[in-house]
Amino acid sequence: MSAKEFAKQLKVEIENFAAQGQDSVSIETLTSGLDKFINSASEESESILIERLKAYLQSEVEKEKYNHSADLEMFKSVIQTGQNALRAIVLLNGGAAVALLAFIGKLADVSRLNIPLFAAPLTIFVVGAFLSTISSGLTYLTQLLYSEEGKWRTRAGVSLQIASVLLGLTSLCLFGYGTYRAYGAFIALGT
C-alpha cells in the first residue's frame, strides 16, 4: 500500500467515525491503522528491494558479459599479433636466405672461391626460417590443446606455448646472427 492509499483509507475511516457521531478518534484506533500501514509498507519495501536486487543482478550479468566479450577480443588480438610476429620472422629469415642465394648465384658467375664465405650465413637464415615455421605450427597445436578440458592438455598447451615463444625468439636471434655473419662475409669479400 502506498502512502497516498493509506492516507485515503485513513480519511475514509475517520469520516465513517464522524458519520457515526464520534467527534474524536481513539489512540488505539489510530495506532491500529498505522500498524496496517507499517506492515503494508514493509511488504512494499520488500518488493522494492526484490526489484532493486533484480536490477543489480541484471547489471552484474551485463558487466560480466561485457568483461567476457572484452577478454575474448583481447585474446583474439594476442593470437593475431603473435601470428603476425611469426610471419614477420619467417619473412625476415626467408627473405634474407633468398637474397643471399641470389647473391651467391651472381657471385658464382664471377668467382667461385668466395662462395664458402656465405655458406654459414645462408645456413643460419634457413635454420631461422625453419624454426619460425615450426613455432607457427606449435601455436596451432597449443590452441588445439587449450580448446579442450583436461589437466594434461593444459600442461601440454603451456609447454608448447613456451616452446613456440622460445623458437620464435631463437629464430629472431638467428636472423640477427645471420646478418652479422653475412656482414663479416661481405667484409671478407671486399678485402
Backbone as CSV, one residue per row, in Angstrom:
resi,resn,N_x,N_y,N_z,CA_x,CA_y,CA_z,C_x,C_y,C_z
1,MET,0.851,-1.177,0.000,0.000,0.000,0.000,0.892,1.235,0.000
2,SER,0.561,2.180,-0.869,1.344,3.406,-0.946,0.875,4.383,0.127
3,ALA,1.656,5.417,0.316,1.322,6.418,1.337,0.012,7.120,0.989
4,LYS,-0.226,7.390,-0.285,-1.478,8.040,-0.692,-2.671,7.136,-0.413
5,GLU,-2.523,5.851,-0.729,-3.615,4.906,-0.464,-3.895,4.836,1.028
6,PHE,-2.829,4.839,1.820,-3.024,4.811,3.277,-3.756,6.062,3.743
7,ALA,-3.339,7.224,3.234,-3.983,8.479,3.642,-5.458,8.477,3.245
8,LYS,-5.766,7.986,2.044,-7.161,7.914,1.607,-7.965,6.975,2.500
9,GLN,-7.377,5.822,2.807,-8.077,4.845,3.647,-8.292,5.399,5.057
10,LEU,-7.278,6.072,5.598,-7.399,6.665,6.936,-8.484,7.747,6.940
11,LYS,-8.531,8.564,5.889,-9.545,9.610,5.783,-10.942,8.997,5.729
12,VAL,-11.105,7.908,4.952,-12.406,7.236,4.850,-12.833,6.714,6.220
13,GLU,-11.908,6.093,6.947,-12.251,5.561,8.271,-12.617,6.679,9.249
14,ILE,-11.897,7.796,9.193,-12.215,8.927,10.083,-13.584,9.506,9.724
15,GLU,-13.899,9.604,8.426,-15.206,10.099,8.003,-16.319,9.142,8.438
16,ASN,-16.036,7.834,8.440,-17.017,6.861,8.931,-17.296,7.080,10.415
17,PHE,-16.238,7.333,11.181,-16.424,7.607,12.608,-17.244,8.882,12.806
18,ALA,-16.976,9.907,11.989,-17.727,11.164,12.095,-19.188,10.935,11.720
19,ALA,-19.429,10.087,10.732,-20.798,9.788,10.322,-21.549,9.059,11.427
20,GLN,-20.817,8.315,12.258,-21.435,7.592,13.364,-21.633,8.494,14.586
21,GLY,-21.175,9.759,14.464,-21.399,10.693,15.550,-20.216,10.855,16.479
22,GLN,-19.105,10.329,16.155,-17.930,10.493,17.012,-17.202,11.775,16.627
23,ASP,-16.783,12.501,17.678,-16.046,13.744,17.461,-14.535,13.522,17.476
24,SER,-14.114,12.391,18.018,-12.669,12.130,18.140,-12.391,10.662,17.834
25,VAL,-11.130,10.387,17.574,-10.694,9.025,17.278,-9.769,8.605,18.404
26,SER,-9.978,7.407,18.902,-9.116,6.946,19.997,-7.716,6.638,19.477
27,ILE,-6.799,6.722,20.364,-5.402,6.441,20.024,-5.260,5.004,19.547
28,GLU,-6.017,4.084,20.176,-5.930,2.676,19.809,-6.346,2.467,18.350
29,THR,-7.400,3.125,17.935,-7.868,3.001,16.559,-6.839,3.571,15.584
30,LEU,-6.301,4.708,15.963,-5.302,5.347,15.111,-4.038,4.497,14.997
31,THR,-3.593,3.929,16.126,-2.383,3.097,16.090,-2.613,1.813,15.305
32,SER,-3.812,1.238,15.381,-4.068,0.030,14.589,-4.037,0.349,13.097
33,GLY,-4.537,1.497,12.714,-4.469,1.917,11.317,-3.028,2.143,10.871
34,LEU,-2.249,2.739,11.771,-0.838,2.956,11.449,-0.087,1.633,11.345
35,ASP,-0.455,0.665,12.196,0.169,-0.662,12.115,-0.094,-1.305,10.755
36,LYS,-1.330,-1.150,10.259,-1.647,-1.668,8.929,-0.725,-1.036,7.883
37,PHE,-0.564,0.272,8.003,0.294,0.979,7.055,1.742,0.503,7.148
38,ILE,2.224,0.375,8.368,3.612,-0.057,8.558,3.824,-1.446,7.976
39,ASN,2.899,-2.356,8.241,3.033,-3.713,7.708,2.948,-3.733,6.183
40,SER,1.994,-2.993,5.643,1.870,-2.977,4.192,3.050,-2.232,3.564
41,ALA,3.578,-1.240,4.230,4.729,-0.507,3.704,5.959,-1.406,3.662
42,SER,6.098,-2.278,4.668,7.253,-3.178,4.656,7.122,-4.195,3.523
43,GLU,5.882,-4.625,3.233,5.684,-5.512,2.095,6.080,-4.802,0.808
44,GLU,5.704,-3.535,0.729,6.084,-2.759,-0.435,7.602,-2.609,-0.491
45,SER,8.217,-2.376,0.637,9.662,-2.225,0.683,10.347,-3.518,0.263
46,GLU,9.788,-4.648,0.689,10.376,-5.922,0.282,10.278,-6.105,-1.223
47,SER,9.133,-5.739,-1.784,9.005,-5.870,-3.238,9.948,-4.897,-3.946
48,ILE,10.108,-3.717,-3.373,11.058,-2.763,-3.950,12.472,-3.308,-3.834
49,LEU,12.794,-3.891,-2.685,14.122,-4.479,-2.502,14.366,-5.618,-3.489
50,ILE,13.339,-6.419,-3.706,13.471,-7.519,-4.667,13.735,-6.964,-6.063
51,GLU,12.999,-5.917,-6.434,13.206,-5.312,-7.753,14.594,-4.689,-7.860
52,ARG,15.031,-4.048,-6.783,16.388,-3.478,-6.789,17.434,-4.579,-6.933
53,LEU,17.214,-5.684,-6.207,18.143,-6.808,-6.291,18.162,-7.380,-7.710
54,LYS,16.982,-7.516,-8.309,16.914,-8.000,-9.688,17.681,-7.065,-10.626
55,ALA,17.472,-5.766,-10.452,18.160,-4.791,-11.302,19.672,-4.857,-11.092
56,TYR,20.086,-4.990,-9.832,21.520,-5.093,-9.530,22.116,-6.350,-10.162
57,LEU,21.425,-7.478,-10.005,21.928,-8.724,-10.578,21.984,-8.651,-12.100
58,GLN,20.976,-8.030,-12.695,20.983,-7.875,-14.152,22.153,-7.005,-14.595
59,SER,22.431,-5.935,-13.842,23.573,-5.085,-14.210,24.884,-5.845,-14.053
60,GLU,24.988,-6.707,-13.042,26.195,-7.524,-12.865,26.353,-8.526,-14.010
61,VAL,25.236,-9.105,-14.447,25.284,-10.028,-15.588,25.774,-9.286,-16.829
62,GLU,25.267,-8.076,-17.041,25.687,-7.290,-18.207,27.164,-6.922,-18.116
63,LYS,27.623,-6.592,-16.906,29.050,-6.294,-16.727,29.897,-7.518,-17.063
64,GLU,29.470,-8.679,-16.595,30.218,-9.911,-16.873,30.219,-10.231,-18.368
65,LYS,29.085,-9.995,-19.026,29.032,-10.205,-20.479,30.033,-9.291,-21.178
66,TYR,30.047,-8.028,-20.749,30.980,-7.069,-21.348,32.426,-7.484,-21.087
67,ASN,32.736,-7.850,-19.834,34.100,-8.267,-19.498,34.510,-9.504,-20.290
68,HIS,33.591,-10.448,-20.421,33.887,-11.662,-21.184,34.148,-11.318,-22.648
69,SER,33.322,-10.444,-23.188,33.493,-10.029,-24.578,34.827,-9.305,-24.763
70,ALA,35.174,-8.438,-23.821,36.447,-7.716,-23.906,37.624,-8.680,-23.787
71,ASP,37.524,-9.644,-22.868,38.590,-10.640,-22.716,38.742,-11.475,-23.985
72,LEU,37.629,-11.839,-24.586,37.664,-12.630,-25.814,38.330,-11.851,-26.945
73,GLU,37.977,-10.574,-27.073,38.588,-9.749,-28.117,40.079,-9.560,-27.860
74,MET,40.462,-9.404,-26.589,41.878,-9.270,-26.253,42.622,-10.557,-26.593
75,PHE,42.000,-11.691,-26.297,42.609,-12.987,-26.598,42.821,-13.136,-28.101
76,LYS,41.798,-12.772,-28.877,41.921,-12.840,-30.337,43.036,-11.918,-30.827
77,SER,43.120,-10.748,-30.221,44.153,-9.789,-30.609,45.548,-10.317,-30.309
78,VAL,45.711,-10.957,-29.155,47.013,-11.517,-28.783,47.410,-12.621,-29.758
79,ILE,46.467,-13.486,-30.090,46.754,-14.569,-31.042,47.143,-13.994,-32.400
80,GLN,46.385,-13.018,-32.874,46.671,-12.423,-34.179,48.026,-11.720,-34.174
81,THR,48.351,-11.024,-33.097,49.639,-10.347,-33.005,50.783,-11.348,-33.018
82,GLY,50.631,-12.443,-32.283,51.656,-13.483,-32.275,51.843,-14.105,-33.645
83,GLN,50.741,-14.373,-34.325,50.830,-14.947,-35.672,51.501,-13.977,-36.641
84,ASN,51.174,-12.698,-36.510,51.813,-11.701,-37.378,53.308,-11.601,-37.092
85,ALA,53.680,-11.687,-35.822,55.105,-11.648,-35.466,55.834,-12.849,-36.061
86,LEU,55.219,-14.028,-35.972,55.857,-15.215,-36.550,55.969,-15.107,-38.069
87,ARG,54.950,-14.570,-38.709,55.024,-14.373,-40.168,56.168,-13.421,-40.525
88,ALA,56.303,-12.365,-39.718,57.375,-11.402,-39.980,58.744,-12.056,-39.826
89,ILE,58.895,-12.911,-38.823,60.181,-13.583,-38.614,60.465,-14.555,-39.757
90,VAL,59.440,-15.271,-40.207,59.620,-16.168,-41.360,60.038,-15.355,-42.582
91,LEU,59.384,-14.210,-42.792,59.733,-13.364,-43.940,61.149,-12.806,-43.822
92,LEU,61.540,-12.415,-42.611,62.906,-11.903,-42.420,63.943,-12.953,-42.799
93,ASN,63.839,-14.118,-42.165,64.824,-15.173,-42.415,64.724,-15.718,-43.835
94,GLY,63.509,-15.965,-44.289,63.322,-16.488,-45.643,63.780,-15.498,-46.700
95,GLY,63.425,-14.235,-46.509,63.847,-13.201,-47.454,65.359,-13.041,-47.484
96,ALA,65.972,-13.098,-46.301,67.434,-12.995,-46.240,68.082,-14.185,-46.939
97,ALA,67.515,-15.380,-46.734,68.070,-16.577,-47.383,67.940,-16.478,-48.899
98,VAL,66.784,-16.027,-49.385,66.573,-15.894,-50.832,67.513,-14.832,-51.411
99,ALA,67.642,-13.701,-50.707,68.539,-12.646,-51.187,69.983,-13.137,-51.225
100,LEU,70.366,-13.877,-50.204,71.734,-14.404,-50.154,71.956,-15.446,-51.252
101,LEU,70.947,-16.268,-51.498,71.052,-17.238,-52.603,71.219,-16.527,-53.945
102,ALA,70.465,-15.462,-54.149,70.584,-14.701,-55.400,71.983,-14.103,-55.522
103,PHE,72.481,-13.587,-54.389,73.829,-13.011,-54.409,74.881,-14.085,-54.678
104,ILE,74.723,-15.242,-54.046,75.673,-16.348,-54.257,75.624,-16.804,-55.712
105,GLY,74.442,-16.843,-56.298,74.307,-17.207,-57.713,75.065,-16.242,-58.613
106,LYS,74.946,-14.972,-58.326,75.669,-13.965,-59.110,77.167,-14.062,-58.842
107,LEU,77.534,-14.350,-57.580,78.939,-14.484,-57.201,79.571,-15.693,-57.885
108,ALA,78.787,-16.741,-58.096,79.303,-17.956,-58.747,79.730,-17.670,-60.183
109,ASP,79.079,-16.701,-60.818,79.470,-16.328,-62.178,80.827,-15.624,-62.201
110,VAL,81.135,-14.909,-61.122,82.350,-14.107,-61.076,83.510,-14.873,-60.444
111,SER,83.302,-15.403,-59.227,84.403,-16.059,-58.505,83.842,-17.106,-57.565
112,ARG,84.075,-18.356,-57.851,83.559,-19.452,-57.019,84.344,-19.594,-55.719
113,LEU,85.486,-19.017,-55.610,86.327,-19.158,-54.414,85.699,-18.500,-53.187
114,ASN,84.912,-17.479,-53.376,84.321,-16.734,-52.255,82.959,-17.272,-51.813
115,ILE,82.425,-18.232,-52.501,81.106,-18.776,-52.153,81.080,-19.364,-50.742
116,PRO,82.098,-20.104,-50.284,82.050,-20.667,-48.926,81.924,-19.621,-47.816
117,LEU,82.301,-18.381,-48.093,82.146,-17.317,-47.090,80.673,-17.125,-46.707
118,PHE,79.772,-17.404,-47.628,78.346,-17.146,-47.410,77.555,-18.398,-47.027
119,ALA,78.239,-19.528,-46.899,77.547,-20.774,-46.540,76.983,-20.703,-45.126
120,ALA,77.767,-20.207,-44.184,77.299,-20.139,-42.787,76.126,-19.171,-42.630
121,PRO,76.208,-17.929,-43.154,75.044,-17.043,-43.021,73.789,-17.609,-43.682
122,LEU,73.957,-18.244,-44.852,72.807,-18.837,-45.532,72.184,-19.933,-44.676
123,THR,73.022,-20.775,-44.093,72.522,-21.853,-43.227,71.786,-21.278,-42.023
124,ILE,72.333,-20.221,-41.443,71.696,-19.591,-40.274,70.322,-19.049,-40.651
125,PHE,70.210,-18.385,-41.792,68.912,-17.847,-42.218,67.906,-18.964,-42.492
126,VAL,68.355,-20.034,-43.114,67.458,-21.158,-43.419,66.982,-21.818,-42.127
127,VAL,67.896,-22.024,-41.173,67.509,-22.622,-39.884,66.542,-21.686,-39.155
128,GLY,66.786,-20.382,-39.215,65.873,-19.414,-38.591,64.478,-19.477,-39.189
129,ALA,64.399,-19.575,-40.513,63.093,-19.685,-41.177,62.405,-20.991,-40.793
130,PHE,63.181,-22.067,-40.720,62.629,-23.370,-40.341,62.084,-23.342,-38.910
131,LEU,62.861,-22.767,-37.982,62.414,-22.709,-36.581,61.168,-21.841,-36.420
132,SER,61.096,-20.746,-37.150,59.902,-19.904,-37.033,58.682,-20.591,-37.642
133,THR,58.891,-21.416,-38.655,57.782,-22.191,-39.226,57.299,-23.237,-38.225
134,ILE,58.229,-23.895,-37.553,57.850,-24.854,-36.503,57.108,-24.130,-35.385
135,SER,57.590,-22.958,-35.009,56.934,-22.168,-33.966,55.502,-21.826,-34.356
136,SER,55.312,-21.479,-35.610,53.965,-21.172,-36.099,53.058,-22.394,-36.003
137,GLY,53.580,-23.553,-36.364,52.799,-24.790,-36.248,52.470,-25.128,-34.806
138,LEU,53.403,-24.842,-33.908,53.154,-25.127,-32.489,52.037,-24.257,-31.917
139,THR,51.862,-23.054,-32.458,50.767,-22.215,-31.957,49.417,-22.865,-32.229
140,TYR,49.278,-23.525,-33.364,48.013,-24.201,-33.681,47.804,-25.415,-32.777
141,LEU,48.869,-26.161,-32.517,48.747,-27.290,-31.585,48.408,-26.800,-30.184
142,THR,49.006,-25.687,-29.800,48.718,-25.107,-28.489,47.238,-24.764,-28.371
143,GLN,46.686,-24.106,-29.387,45.272,-23.742,-29.351,44.375,-24.972,-29.345
144,LEU,44.775,-26.007,-30.047,44.011,-27.254,-30.044,43.968,-27.841,-28.637
145,LEU,45.093,-27.834,-27.955,45.134,-28.375,-26.593,44.346,-27.504,-25.624
146,TYR,44.403,-26.188,-25.793,43.652,-25.290,-24.910,42.146,-25.381,-25.137
147,SER,41.733,-25.800,-26.315,40.305,-25.793,-26.638,39.517,-26.884,-25.926
148,GLU,40.198,-27.879,-25.370,39.501,-28.967,-24.692,39.925,-29.023,-23.229
149,GLU,39.031,-29.554,-22.408,39.271,-29.658,-20.975,40.255,-30.779,-20.668
150,GLY,40.928,-30.635,-19.575,41.834,-31.681,-19.117,43.113,-31.082,-18.568
151,LYS,43.526,-31.605,-17.427,44.714,-31.066,-16.772,45.955,-31.286,-17.627
152,TRP,46.088,-32.487,-18.199,47.276,-32.770,-19.000,47.289,-31.941,-20.273
153,ARG,46.084,-31.652,-20.815,46.020,-30.829,-22.026,46.471,-29.401,-21.726
154,THR,46.077,-28.893,-20.577,46.500,-27.550,-20.194,48.012,-27.497,-20.010
155,ARG,48.564,-28.485,-19.325,50.022,-28.524,-19.122,50.757,-28.640,-20.452
156,ALA,50.266,-29.516,-21.314,50.898,-29.677,-22.626,50.775,-28.387,-23.436
157,GLY,49.617,-27.722,-23.330,49.423,-26.456,-24.041,50.387,-25.382,-23.573
158,VAL,50.569,-25.292,-22.254,51.514,-24.310,-21.706,52.930,-24.632,-22.171
159,SER,53.288,-25.910,-22.140,54.632,-26.323,-22.576,54.864,-25.979,-24.045
160,LEU,53.877,-26.281,-24.884,54.015,-25.966,-26.308,54.032,-24.457,-26.555
161,GLN,53.281,-23.728,-25.745,53.276,-22.272,-25.883,54.657,-21.703,-25.556
162,ILE,55.257,-22.189,-24.476,56.609,-21.747,-24.106,57.601,-22.129,-25.197
163,ALA,57.484,-23.360,-25.699,58.381,-23.807,-26.772,58.215,-22.933,-28.015
164,SER,56.984,-22.585,-28.343,56.716,-21.754,-29.517,57.349,-20.372,-29.370
165,VAL,57.196,-19.786,-28.195,57.784,-18.463,-27.950,59.305,-18.538,-28.025
166,LEU,59.878,-19.566,-27.402,61.342,-19.716,-27.425,61.862,-19.938,-28.843
167,LEU,61.153,-20.747,-29.621,61.567,-20.955,-31.014,61.473,-19.661,-31.824
168,GLY,60.423,-18.891,-31.579,60.282,-17.607,-32.273,61.408,-16.648,-31.918
169,LEU,61.731,-16.572,-30.619,62.836,-15.708,-30.191,64.172,-16.201,-30.731
170,THR,64.361,-17.519,-30.718,65.592,-18.093,-31.271,65.716,-17.761,-32.751
171,SER,64.617,-17.865,-33.471,64.614,-17.555,-34.898,64.970,-16.091,-35.135
172,LEU,64.432,-15.219,-34.302,64.745,-13.795,-34.422,66.222,-13.539,-34.127
173,CYS,66.736,-14.199,-33.101,68.167,-14.081,-32.778,69.031,-14.635,-33.912
174,LEU,68.580,-15.726,-34.530,69.324,-16.285,-35.662,69.365,-15.307,-36.836
175,PHE,68.296,-14.556,-37.022,68.314,-13.544,-38.078,69.398,-12.510,-37.785
176,GLY,69.447,-12.048,-36.544,70.485,-11.086,-36.171,71.881,-11.663,-36.340
177,TYR,72.062,-12.896,-35.891,73.370,-13.540,-36.003,73.724,-13.801,-37.468
178,GLY,72.758,-14.228,-38.255,72.991,-14.450,-39.686,73.371,-13.159,-40.392
179,THR,72.725,-12.065,-40.003,73.060,-10.765,-40.577,74.498,-10.384,-40.230
180,TYR,74.872,-10.619,-38.978,76.242,-10.337,-38.534,77.248,-11.164,-39.335
181,ARG,76.948,-12.453,-39.500,77.861,-13.332,-40.257,77.905,-12.947,-41.738
182,ALA,76.782,-12.551,-42.295,76.759,-12.105,-43.695,77.578,-10.826,-43.853
183,TYR,77.459,-9.935,-42.881,78.260,-8.703,-42.901,79.749,-9.046,-42.902
184,GLY,80.133,-9.996,-42.032,81.533,-10.434,-41.993,81.975,-11.028,-43.322
185,ALA,81.090,-11.779,-43.960,81.422,-12.377,-45.261,81.594,-11.299,-46.325
186,PHE,80.746,-10.281,-46.291,80.883,-9.193,-47.259,82.174,-8.409,-47.030
187,ILE,82.528,-8.204,-45.780,83.787,-7.512,-45.466,84.969,-8.339,-45.975
188,ALA,84.911,-9.661,-45.715,85.998,-10.540,-46.177,86.059,-10.570,-47.700
189,LEU,84.913,-10.448,-48.338,84.863,-10.442,-49.802,85.546,-9.197,-50.366
190,GLY,85.415,-8.096,-49.632,85.976,-6.831,-50.098,87.475,-6.728,-49.912
191,THR,88.038,-7.551,-49.037,89.489,-7.442,-48.803,90.296,-8.347,-49.680
